[in-house]
Amino acid sequence: MNFFTDNADLQHVFKNGIAWDGFVPLWEKGFSDPEGPKSTAEARELYAASLGEIGALAAEQIAPRAQAIDDEGVGFADGEVAHPKGLLENIEALRRLGAMAVNLPREHGGFNFPMSVGVTVSEMIGRACSNTMLLHAFYQGPALMVLRAGSAEQIERWVKPLAEGKISGSVAMTEPDAGSDVGNLSTSATLDGGTWRVSGRKQFITNGCGDMCLVLARSEPGSKGLDGLSMLVVPRHQDGRRNYVVAKPEKKSTIRGSATCELAFDQSAAELLGARGSGFSQILMFMNEARVAVAVQGLGLSQAALESAQAYAERRVQMGRPIARHELVADLLGDMRAELAAMRALVYRCSELQDRILGLERSATPDTKAIAALKRELRDRTPLIKWFGAERTLWITRAAVQVHGGYGVVREYEVERHYRNALILPIYEGTSQIQALMSLKDQIKWTLEKPWRLATGAVRVAASEDTLGDALREMADEYNRAFRSALVESAGAGALVRAAFGGPAPDREGMGYALLCAERLCTMLAYARAGEALAATAQGFPERRRLAERFVHRSLPLVKMHGEIVRGGDRSTLEAITH
């Protein structure tokens, strides 16, 4: 087995769905590095060979340990967290393969592979074992943050050890009273005789037991909200002693092998990372990357669930034939396959946008206009990919349980674990509802930038001139109508027009109905963007087009339904919460 070569949909996206020529030369600086590839074709061969090795490792070593990791869970004794034995064996196998930080530059211990290749690595590991994917992410993730903002000394001290897998890290933002409300953060950082000291508590920190922690703290006394926040590097141990306390890891029904910790800092020695007061911009970039990573985690889980359901349905005989040939089961499997293909297309569309942005930023003369346009496109899709990747993975894994019938809830069958592990996806790194609000906020901002968008709508899809393209454009138009209706129902047409021409924007109270409709609007736009991405990978491939048609034509009635509800104007929820 090989989780790269045996995945036909992933192979299609790798070979036909990513425009490698558009960014690989930029990543490789014109192929001038003597240690790097000398052409895009050579780079693709290198990527494919490397992914084949990791795909084999994921299938042959990581996946067989997944159940034992889930059964063992996370231990805790004498103030120290104990990872499951199989999890450590998986990480060691990846470390020996040199696959801990493939996206980092070569001079810092990575392979300089584009983000799209890193997404494939994470997808395959996630298909094999969610717990392994999570721990694996906290080697490269913290390293990238230090590489972006750290001094030369900090980069030397932290990045290469993380890239080599010698140490792992964590990122601590969430607090008991400040989850999504980052502006309410109270952990403090004070300068004491040239040394920064961090005090406060952090909660729900993945791999909080790592060797170093990047902590978001309030460094400016008297500051409020998102101002006055800084990012600091806090070593787990300092001068041979514990520098902060790791409380007992949470006992969870989901991702049981992943250490989710509460951390207590009491005048913990720390290093400022980047400019003082730049913490929110740093954590925002990390959160956006983490939201894409959650969708990738969902992609791996969905693939695993589909493979299990398909295999079971083909061998389970009822009424004289395999249940895979019973109409309702076959239809369910077909929908799972289409939803997964749409999810993968959207994920790799976003990773390609990341690659193009990073490639252009590396240029000697960056095209700022092009970069801004790409960032706008990525920003549009980031909350959608997190919402879609989380919510549809939950549906796909639930459907896999249904295909298994009674066996689906028996722990001996892996779909039970896949479904449990999917439960966390709509919650962490910003709930699905937070993603919906982010998307709504962005769409309001972009709409009001151009007054004419109030009439025509700000959302457009790139689609071919045929029936598939017509359906995609209808989805976008349906979103625009519902979005406009929600705004008018909330603030009134006059207030919106005045805001579009430089007047004051409606306040939160004045946007109550739009906020109420945020998740319905997010659902509509997410399906439109997923369909757009899937259709783009189908051009010239008849079988792929049939899959895209299935997804789009089955999604369009759902989009219309949500549009009808939004335009219906039911305010009963608003009435209930104002009494």
N, C-alpha and C positions, 0 to 999 in steps of 0.2 A: 504494500500500500504506500501511496505517496499523496499527501494532501495538496500538492501543487499539480502534479501531472494527472491525477485521477479526477480532477474537478473540471468538467467540461466548460461550465459557465465562467469560471475564473480564467481558464485558458483562453477563452474567447475575448474576455476583457483585456487580458495581458497582451494578446497578439493584435487585436483589432480595435479595442476601445480606448486606448491611451495614445495620445499624439506625442510620442517620445521625442520626435524631431524638434518639437516646440520648446523643449527645456533641457534636454540632456546636454547639448553643446554648451549651454550657459552654466550648468552645474559643473561641467568638466573644463570650463574656461578655455573653450576652443580646443580641447583634447591636448593641452600642452603639458599636463602632468606626466612625467616619465613612469609613474607608478599606476596611472589610470588607463582606461581604454582609449583607443585612437580614433574611434568613430562611434556614431550612434548604434550601428549594427553590432559592433564589438561589445558595446556597453550592454545591449539587450541580451546578447549571448551570455555575458557575465552574470547579469541579473537572473536569467533563467536557470543557469547552472547552480547558482547559489541558492535560489529558491527551491530548486529540486532537492538539494541536500537538506535544507531545513524542512521541506515537506516530508521527506522520508523520516527524518528524526521525529517530527511531530506525530506521524502515524505509527511508527514502530516503537518509540520509547515513551513519548509524553502521554499520548492517549491511553495506553494500557495502565498508567499509574493514576489516572484521574479519579476513579472510584475510590481507591485506597486513600487518596488525599482528602476526599470529601468525608470519608468515614472517620479518619483520624482527627481532622480538624486542627485548630491551633491550640497549642499548650501554653502554660504559663506557670513558672515556678521561680521563687526567689527574685522576683522583680524582672525576670527576663522572659521574653516570648520565645516559644519553640515552634518553628515551622514544621509542618508534616514532612516526614522523611522523604516521601516520593517527590514532594515539591522541590526540596533541595537537590535531589538527584536530577530532576528536570533542568533546573537552573544550571547545574554543573555541566550537564550535557550541552546546553546552549553556549555556555562559556567556553568550553573546549572547542566548539565549532567556530567561535569568534563572532557569535551572532547577538551580542548584547546591545550593540549601539550602531546598527548598520547605516543610519542616516548621518552620523557625525562625520566631519571631515577626516581624511586619512591622518593628518598630522596630529589629530587628537584621539586617535585610537579607533576610528570608525572606518567604514568602507566608502563613504561619500555617495551612498546610494540615494536616489531621490525618495521623497516621502511616499510616492506610490508603491515603491518596492517595500518600504518599511510597513506600509499598510498590509501588504500581502503576507509579510512575515507575521504580523500580529494576528491577522485573520486565521492563518493556519494554526498558530499556537492556540488561539481562542477556540477553534474547532476541536482541538485535542483536549484542552483543559483550561477553563476560565481562570482558575486560581493561578495557574502558571503564567498566563498572559498578564494578569494583574501585577504579579511580582516582577516579571520581566520588564514591564513598562517603567518601573521605578529605578532603573539604571539609566536608560537614555533620557527619560523625561527630566529629572533634575539636572543631568549633565547639560542638556540644551539650555536650560534656564541660566545656569552659571556661564555657559559659553556666550550667551547673548549679552549678559549684563555685568559679568565679573571682571575683575582686574586680571592682568597677566599672571599675577601670583595666585589668585584664586583659581583661575583656569588650570594652571599647572598642578595645584594641590588637589583639586576635586574632579576635574573632567576625565582625565585618563583613567584613574582608578575606577570610576563609575563605568566608563566605556569598556574596561577590561573585565568587569564583573567582580572586582576585588572588594568593592563596597557597594551598598545600595542606599537609596535615599527615600525621602518622602516630601510632600508639600502640604503644609498645614495652614489652612484658611478658616475652616468651619469652627465655630465655638458653640457652647451650649445655648447661648442666646443670640447667636449671629450665624445663621445658616446662609440662606440666600440674601439676607439683609447684611451685606458686607459693610455698609456704612455704620452698623451698630457694633462693630468689632471693638473689643476692649483690651486685648493683649497689648502690653506696652513694651517699648524698647527705649532705654535711656542710656546716655553716654556717661560712663563712669571712669574718669581718669584715662581716657583714650580707649577704653574697652566698652563695647555695647553689651547691655544686660537686658534679657528678655524675661518678662513675668506675665503669667496668665495661663489659661487653659484652652486646649484645643480638643475637638471631639470628632469622631468618625474619620480618623486619619489612616488611609490605606498605607500599610507598611510603616506605620509610625515607629516601629522598632528598628528602623534602618540605621545606618551608621551616621547619617547626617540628615538634617531636616531644614527645609526652606520655609521660614515662618513669616507670615504676613502680620505685622504689628504696627501699632500707632506710635510713631517716633516723635511727633510734634505735639507737645503739651497744649491742651486747649483746642486742638483741632477736632472737627466733626465730620461726619459723613465719609466720603471717599477721599477727602484731602488729608494730608499728614500721615499717610500710610507708607511704610517702607518694607522691603524684603530683606531678610537676614538669613545668613547661614549659621545654623546652630549645630555643632558637632554633638554626637550622641554621648561621647566621653571626652573629658577635658582633664589633662594632667593625671590620667589614670583613674579618674573618678567619673561617676555618672553626672552628666551635665544637666539632664532633665529626667523626669520620672515618666515611665511608660506604665499606665494603669492596665489592669487586666483587660485583655482584648474582648471585644463584644462576642457573645455567643449568638450566632445568626442562623436563620433557616436557609439562607442563601450564601453563595461563595464562602463556604465553611472553612476552606483551607487558606483564605486570605486574612491576614491580621489587620483588623480594624480597631485602632487604638485610641484611647484618650491620653493626652499628654499634659503634663503639669510642668510649667517653667517657673522657676523661682530664682531670679537674678542669674539666669543661665548665660554663660559667656557666649557671645555671638559676633559675627562679622557682617557689616553692612554689605549688601549685594546691590551694586548699581548706585544710582544717584539717590540721595536722601529725598524721601517724598515721592519716589517713582513706583512705589509698591503696587498701587492699583493697576497701572498700565502693564506691569510685569505679570500680575496674577490674571489679568484679563486675557492676555495672550495664552497663558497656560490653560485657562479654563476653556478657551475656544478649541485648543488642541485636544484637551481632554474630552470635550464633547464629541469631536470626531472619533476619538478613540473608543468611546462608549458605543457608537454606531458600529465600529469595526468589531468590537466584542460581540455585539448582537449578530453581526454577519457570521462570525465563526459559530456561535451557538445555533443560529438558524440553519446553517449548513449541516451541522452535526445532527440536529433534530430531523431535518428532511431526509438525510441519508438513512437514519434509523427507521423512520416511518415508511419510507419506500421499500427498504429491505424486508421489514416485517410484513407489509401489505402483500408483497410478492410471494412470501412463503406461507402465509396464513390462509388456509382454505376453508371457506364456508359456502354451503349450498352448492357444492360441486365445482367451485372455481376460486382462485385467489381473490382476496378482497380488493386487491389493486385493480381488478376488472369489474368490481361493483360500481355502478354509476356514481353514487354519492361519495364513496371513498376516492374514486379516481378524480372526481371534481375537486375534492378537498386537497388532494395531492397536487393537482394542477394549479390551484390558487396559491398553495405554498411555494411552488416553484416560481410562479410569476412574481409574487411579492418579494421573494429572495433575489431574483434577478434585478428587479427594480431597485431594491436596497443596495445591491452591489454596484449598480450603475451610478447611483447617486453618490455613494461613498467614494468611488474612484473619480467621479467628476470633481468632487471637492479636493481630493488629494492632488489631482492634476492642477487645479487652481493654485494650491499651495506651492507646488513645484515650479509653476510658471512665475509666481510672485517672487519666490526665493531666488530663482535663476536670474530674473531681471534685476533684483537688488544686488546681485553679485557683479553685475556688469560695471565696467569702468565708467560708463555714462548711462546711468539708469534712466529709463523712460518713465518719468514720474506720472504722466498722464495714463499710460497703459497700466502701471502698477495700481493706481487709484481705481481704475475701472475693474480690474481683477479683484481687488480687495472688496469692492462694493458687491461684486457677484458672490464672492465667498461669504461675506457677511450675511447676505440674503439667505444663503443655504445652510449656514452653521446651525441655527436653532431648528431648522427643518430636518436636517440629517439626524440630529440627536433625538428629536421627537419621533421621526419615522423609524429609525434604527431601534429605538427602545420599544415603542408601542407595537410595531409589527413583529418584532422578535417575540414579544410576549404572546401574540396571536399565533405565530408559527409554532412555537414550542408547545403551546396549549393544544393546537391541532394535532401535533405529533402524539401527544398523550391520548387524544381521542381516537386516533387511528389504531393505537395499541389496545383500546378497550380497557378491560380490567387490569391487564398487565402494565398499562401506562402509569399506574400509581404504585407499582411494586418496585422497590429500590433496586432489585436485581436488573431491571431494565433502565438504560441510561437516560431515556427521555424524561423520567421523573426528576433526575438531577438537572437536566437542561432547563426544564420548566422552572424549577426552584431558582436556578442561577439567573434566569431572565427576569425574575421579580425585582431585582435591584436596578435594572437599567432605566426605568422611568423615574427613578428617585435620585440617584447620585449624580454629581456634576450638574446640578440644576434640574429640578423636576420637569416633567412634561409641561406642567402649567407655566413654569417660569420660562421655558422655551417659547411657549405660545405668546406670552406677554412680550418677550424680547422681539419676536417676529412682528407683532402688532406695532410696537414702538418704532421699529425701523421702517415699516411700511408707511406709518403716519408721517414720519420725518421726511421720507423721500417723496411722498405725495405732495406735501405742502411746499416742497422746494420749487415745484413747477405748477402754477395754478391750473393749467389745462388738464393736469392729471386727475383733478377732482371729477372731471367729466369723462375722460377716456380711460382712466385707470393707469396705475403705475406698473402693473405686472404684464410682461410679455413672455412668450415662450418661443424658443428657436425650434421650428418644426417644418417638415417637408410639406409641399403642396399636394396633399393627397388626403384620403379619408382618415388616416392616422393623425396627420397634422391638423386636420379639421377638428378632430375630437380633442386634441391637446389645446388648441386655441379656444375651444368652447369651455374647457376647464378653466383656463385663465380668465376668460370673460366672466364666467360664473363667479370666480373669486372677486374680480374687480367690482361686480355689481353688489355682492354681499358686503364687501369691505366698505364701499361708499354708503350703502344703506345703514351699516352699523355706525358710521361716523355721523351721518345726518341725524339718525335717531338719537344719538348721544348729545351732540353739540348744536345741531341746527345748521342749515346750509349757510346762513348768513355769517355765523361765527367762523365757519371753516373758510369761506371765501376771504374774510378779513385776515385770518391767520396766514392764508396763502399769499396775501399781498403785503405782508410785513406786520400785521397786527398781532396782538397777544394770542398765543396758542391756548386752546381750552385746557383748563386744569383737570386734575384727576377726577374730581367730583363731576365735572362736566362731560367726562368720557366714560361714565359708568356702564352704559349699554355696550359700547365697543369692548370694554374690558371683559364683560360677561360673555361676549362672543369670541374672545381671543382664541380659545382652543379649537372651536369649530373652524375659524378662519385659518388657523395653522394647519389643521387637517387638510383643508381644501388645497392650500398652497403646497403642502408637502407632497400630496398625491400628484399635483400638476408637475412639480419639479422632478419627482421620481420618474414619472412617465416620460417627461422630456429627456431625461438622461438615458433611460432605457431605449427610447426610440432612436436616439443618436447612435447607439451601439448596434442598431439593427440594419442600418442602411447597407444594402448589397447582400444581405444574408436572409433568405426567405424564412428559414425556421426561426431565426431570431425575431424577425418581424412578426411572425404569428404569435410569439410569446408577448411581444410589446403590445400587439392589438388586444390580446386577452387582458393584460393588465389595464390598459387605458380604457377600453370599452366597459370593463367591469367597475372601474373606479369612477367613471363619469357620473353614473346615477348616484353614487355616494356623495360626490362633490355637490351635485344638484340638491340632494336632500338637505345637506348642511346649509346650503345657500337659502333654501326655502325657509328653514328654521330661523336663520339670521334675519331674513326680511320679514318674517312673521311678527317680530317686535314684542314677543312675550317678555314682560318685565317683572314677572311674579317673584323671581329670585331677588331682584333689587328691592322690591317692596318688602320682602321678608327681612332683609338685612338692615333696613332703615327704620324698622319699628322696634 
